Amino acid sequence: MTFEEVLPRLKAGEKVIRNGWGGAELYVKLVGQSEHDGEHLNPYFLINVRGEGYTMFTPTVCDLLAEDWIMVD
């Protein structure tokens, strides 16, 4: 799948990963709009990495153009 195909599914709360990564990456998910310390927090992507937990994720140009995105349960 392309990033354009998985984006609506991320917005619906589903998790995705690139098949080509094949490493410790478990999934990417979208965290919706929220608040932190009384301030507005815009939506952002998180990636869950085995043994490291969550970190912010910003897709690279390669990620955006890749066609190996798959859904994760």
Residue pairs with C-beta under 8 A, 6 or more apart in sequence:
1 16
1 67
1 68
1 69
1 70
1 71
2 66
2 67
2 69
3 59
3 63
3 64
3 65
3 66
3 69
5 69
6 14
6 16
6 69
6 71
9 16
9 71
10 16
10 28
10 29
10 30
10 45
11 30
13 29
13 30
14 29
14 71
14 72
15 27
15 28
15 29
15 71
15 72
15 73
16 27
16 28
16 29
16 69
16 70
16 71
16 72
17 25
17 26
17 27
17 28
17 69
17 70
17 72
18 25
18 63
18 66
18 68
18 69
18 70
19 68
19 69
19 70
20 66
20 68
24 49
24 50
24 51
24 52
25 47
25 48
25 49
25 50
26 47
26 48
26 49
26 50
26 72
27 47
27 48
27 72
28 45
28 46
28 47
28 48
28 57
29 45
29 46
29 48
30 43
30 44
30 45
30 46
31 43
31 44
31 45
31 46
32 43
33 40
33 41
33 42
33 43
34 41
35 41
44 56
45 56
45 57
45 58
45 59
46 54
46 55
46 56
46 57
47 54
47 55
47 56
47 57
48 54
49 55
